[in-house]
Amino acid sequence: MSEKPELLPGLRVVGENNEATDNLRKKLLWKLDTRILPPLALLYLANFVDRSNVGNAKILGLEDDLNLSNHQYATALAVFFVFYVASELPSNLVLKRMTPKFWLPFLVFLTGIIVVGLGFVKTYAQFIVVRALLGTAEGGLYPGSLLFLSTIYTREELALRVGIFYSSASLSGAFGGLLARGFSAIPATSTMHGSWRWIFIIEGIITCAIAIGAYLLLPNSVESASFLTQSEREFARTRLEASHLSSVLSSEPERFRWSEVRRGILSLQLFFTGTVYFSICCALFSFSLFLPSIIQSLGYTANEAQLLSVPPYAVASVVGVCTAFLSDYLRVRGKLILFSLPLAVVGYALIARVSSNVTKYGLTFLMASGIYGSVPPLLVWILNNSAGHYKRATAGAMQVCMANCGGIVAAFLYPNAERPAYKKSHNIILGVLCYSWISVLLNVLHVWKINRDKEDGKYDKYIGYGDDREPSFKLVL
C-alpha cells in the first residue's frame, strides 16, 4: 500500500504527531466544517444565483418586456461586472476592520434587496442602474470569503474547503434552473407582467433570509468561535500560525503597509494565476449566463431548457469537490489543473464541430466539469503561496478582480446572431482555455524555481521576515 503524501512543503503539524493531537485535530475540523462551511456556502450560492438568474429570465421574456436589443442586454451584463470588479479589492481591505461576521452577510443582504428591485424595473435605464448596484454589492463576497477561509484552515486543508464552498456556484446553476422552471408557472398580473419578474423577487427574498441566518452563525475567527472550547481555540490558532508563518494571528495585529499591497500586486504568480482565472471565467460566466440559451438553441422549449440546464451543473459540482479533495490529498494545485482543464478544452473543441444536438448537450457536461473542476485548486494556489495578511488579501482580491473581468468579455461572447451553433463563440472560449493551460504550466515552473532558489540559499536574506519570502516557506506546486 502506498504511503500517504507528505504535507505541503515546509508545513508541519503543530505538536507531537500522537493520537491525542490527531483526535483533537479531527474534532476541530469537524466543528469548523459543520459550523462555518454551510452558512458560507449558502451565502455564495445565493450570491451566484442572483448573479446568473438573468440568463433564466432572458428566455422567459425579459428582453421583450423591457424592449432590449441584444447589445443592450449584453451591455447591462458587462456593467454589472465592471462594478463587481471595482468593489473587490476595497472590500477585501476593509474586511478585517468590518469583521467577516458582519461584512459578508451584510453584502448578501444588500444583494437580496437589490435583486428584489430587479423584479420591478420597467426600462433599459433602470435595468442598467440596478445591475450596477448589484455588481457593487456582490463584488466583495467572493474574495472576502476566500480570505476568511484562509484564516480558518491551514494551507494543506484549504483546497477541499474552497472546493466545497465553490461547489455552491455550480449548484446555483442547478437550483436556478429548477426555480426558474417553477416561477414560469406563476401567472402574470396587470402590475407584474412577465413571469421572469418573480425569479428576481422570490430569489431576492430568499437571499435576505440566508444572509440573516449566516450572520447568526458565522464567527469572526477561530479565536472568537463560541462553538470551540478554549483548548480548541488555542490549538487552532497555533496550527494557523505554523501554517502561514506570519504574524497575522498574533496578539499584535499586523500593521497595514502599502509595501505589502505592492508585493501582492507585483507578484509574477498573480500575473499567471490571474490571467488563467480570467480566461477560465470567460468560459465560466458565459456558460452560466448563456447555458439556457445554448440548450434552447438545440431545439428545446424555454421550460425544457431550464430543466436541462440542471444536470451539467450537478455533475460539475461533484467533479469540483473531487478535484479539491485530490488537490489537498496530493498537496498540489497547478499540476492538478493541467489534468482537469483539458476536459473543458475537449468539450469546447467538439461542440463547435459536431452536428448532433444530443452530442452537443452531452458535451456541456464536459465543459462544466472542466471549468468548475479547475477553479478550487486555482483559487487557493495564490493564497497558499502568500503569507502576511495584507499581501494575501491583496493578491487574493486582485486575482479575483482579474478573473471577473472575464465576465465583461463573456457578456458579449454569445450574441443572438451566433445562433444556433454559436461556433465562433465556442472557438473563442477554446482559445482562452488553451492559453490557460500553458500559463498554468509556466506558473508551476516558476514556483518550482523559487523553491529551488530557496534551497540554494538565494533567499537567506529574508530570514526572520515572517512571510512567504522565508527560506522555510516552501511554495505549493
C-alpha positions, 0 to 999 in steps of 0.5 A: 500500500502506498504511503500517504503524501507528505504535507505541503512543503515546509508545513508541519503539524503543530505538536507531537504527531500522537493520537491525542493531537490527531483526535483533537485535530479531527474534532476541530475540523469537524466543528469548523466544517459543520459550523462555518462551511454551510452558512458560507456556502449558502451565502455564495450560492445565493450570491451566484444565483442572483448573479446568473438568474438573468440568463433564466429570465432572458428566455422567459421574456425579459428582453421583450418586456423591457424592449432590449436589443441584444447589445443592450442586454449584453451591455447591462451584463458587462456593467454589472461586472465592471462594478463587481470588479471595482468593489473587490479589492476595497472590500477585501481591505476593509474586511478585517476592520468590518469583521467577516461576521458582519461584512459578508452577510451584510453584502448578501443582504444588500444583494437580496434587496437589490435583486428584489428591485430587479423584479420591478424595473420597467426600462433599459435605464433602470435595468442598467442602474440596478445591475450596477448596484448589484455588481457593487454589492456582490463584488466583495463576497467572493474574495472576502470569503476566500480570505476568511477561509484562509484564516480558518484552515491551514494551507494543506486543508484549504483546497477541499474547503474552497472546493466545497464552498465553490461547489455552491456556484455550480449548484446555483446553476442547478437550483436556478434552473429548477426555480426558474422552471417553477416561477414560469408557472406563476401567472402574470398580473396587470402590475407584474407582467412577465413571469421572469419578474418573480425569479428576481423577487422570490430569489431576492427574498430568499437571499435576505433570509440566508444572509440573516441566518449566516450572520447568526452563525458565522464567527469572526475567527477561530479565536472568537468561535463560541462553538470551540472550547478554549483548548480548541481555540488555542490549538487552532490558532497555533496550527494557523500560525505554523501554517502561514508563518506570519504574524497575522494571528498574533496578539499584535495585529499586523500593521497595514503597509502599502509595501505589502499591497505592492508585493501582492500586486507585483507578484509574477504568480498573480500575473499567471494565476490571474490571467488563467482565472480570467480566461477560465471565467470567460468560459465560466460566466458565459456558460452560466449566463448563456447555458439556457440559451445554448440548450434552447438553441438545440431545439428545446422549449424555454421550460425544457431548457431550464430543466436541462440546464440542471444536470451539467451543473450537478455533475460539475459540482461533484467533479469540483469537490473531487478535484479539491479533495485530490488537490489537498490529498496530493498537496498540489494545485497547478499540476492538478489543473493541467489534468482537469482543464483539458476536459473543458478544452475537449468539450469546447473543441467538439461542440463547435464541430459536431452536428448532433444536438444530443452530442452537443448537450452531452458535451456541456457536461464536459465543459462544466466539469472542466471549468468548475473542476479547475477553479478550487485548486486555482483559487487557493494556489495564490493564497497558499503561496502568500503569507502576511495578511495584507499581501494575501488579501491583496493578491487574493482580491486582485486575482479575483478582480482579474478573473471577473473581468472575464465576465465583461468579455463573456457578456458579449461572447454569445450574441443572438446572431451566433445562433444556433451553433454559436461556433465562433463563440465556442472557438473563442472560449477554446482559445482562452482555455488553451492559453490557460493551460500553458500559463498554468504550466509556466506558473508551476515552473516558476514556483518550482524555481523559487523553491529551488532558489530557496534551497540554494540559499538565494533567499537567506536574506529574508530570514526572520521576515515572517512571510512567504519570502522565508527560506522555510516557506516552501511554495505549493506546486 
